[in-house]
Amino acid sequence: MFSGLTLKIIAGAIAFGAVLFIIHKIRESGADSVRTAIERQNNDAGKAADEGVLDYDACRDAGRVWDFGAGRCVGPAPGRRN
């Protein structure tokens, strides 16, 4: 049905496809790990920012000014020294 050369070509094409599939999976796995690492860093940075923010009462007690537009505590109150 198939000659020896045709079988070699088919086997070569299958082997080549398998190699391409393996390379694709390795690259996909690497991209996923990088994406996960970046997402973890972003989450950690967000948590650190949330934990470092003073609430309104603590801001006032610390002698600072609450910026209602930004929703956060900003620099010292006007006319006060550090």
C-alpha positions as CSV (number, residue, x, y, z in Angstrom):
1,M,0.0,0.0,0.0
2,F,2.7,2.5,1.0
3,S,6.2,2.4,-0.1
4,G,9.2,2.5,2.2
5,L,9.9,6.2,1.4
6,T,6.3,7.2,2.1
7,L,6.3,5.5,5.5
8,K,9.5,7.2,6.4
9,I,8.1,10.6,5.4
10,I,4.9,9.9,7.4
11,A,6.9,8.8,10.5
12,G,9.2,11.8,10.1
13,A,6.2,14.2,10.0
14,I,4.7,12.5,13.1
15,A,8.0,12.8,15.0
16,F,8.4,16.4,13.9
17,G,4.8,17.2,15.1
18,A,5.5,15.6,18.4
19,V,8.6,17.6,18.9
20,L,6.8,20.8,18.1
21,F,4.0,19.9,20.5
22,I,6.5,19.3,23.3
23,I,8.3,22.6,22.6
24,H,4.9,24.4,22.7
25,K,4.0,22.8,26.1
26,I,7.4,23.7,27.6
27,R,7.0,27.3,26.5
28,E,3.4,27.5,27.7
29,S,4.5,26.1,31.1
30,G,7.3,28.7,31.4
31,A,4.9,31.5,30.5
32,D,2.4,30.4,33.1
33,S,5.1,30.3,35.8
34,V,6.2,33.8,34.9
35,R,2.6,35.1,34.9
36,T,2.0,33.5,38.3
37,A,5.1,35.1,39.8
38,I,4.1,38.5,38.5
39,E,0.6,38.1,39.8
40,R,1.9,37.0,43.2
41,Q,4.2,40.1,43.3
42,N,1.2,42.3,42.4
43,N,-0.9,40.8,45.1
44,D,1.8,41.3,47.7
45,A,2.3,44.9,46.7
46,G,-1.4,45.5,47.0
47,K,-1.6,44.0,50.5
48,A,1.4,46.0,51.6
49,A,-0.2,49.2,50.3
50,D,-3.5,48.4,52.1
51,E,-1.8,47.6,55.3
52,G,0.3,50.9,55.2
53,V,-2.7,53.1,54.8
54,L,-4.0,55.0,57.9
55,D,-7.7,55.2,58.3
56,Y,-9.4,58.6,58.8
57,D,-9.2,58.6,62.6
58,A,-5.6,57.4,62.8
59,C,-4.7,60.0,60.2
60,R,-6.1,62.8,62.3
61,D,-4.5,61.5,65.4
62,A,-1.1,61.5,63.7
63,G,-1.5,65.2,62.8
64,R,-1.9,64.5,59.1
65,V,-4.7,65.5,56.6
66,W,-7.2,63.2,55.1
67,D,-7.6,63.6,51.3
68,F,-11.2,62.8,50.6
69,G,-10.7,62.9,46.8
70,A,-7.9,60.3,47.0
71,G,-9.4,58.4,50.0
72,R,-6.1,58.3,51.9
73,C,-4.0,60.1,54.4
74,V,-1.6,62.7,53.0
75,G,1.2,64.9,54.4
76,P,1.2,67.0,57.6
77,A,-1.6,69.4,58.3
78,P,-0.9,72.9,57.0
79,G,0.9,75.1,59.5
80,R,2.3,72.2,61.4
81,R,5.9,71.1,61.6
82,N,7.2,67.6,61.2
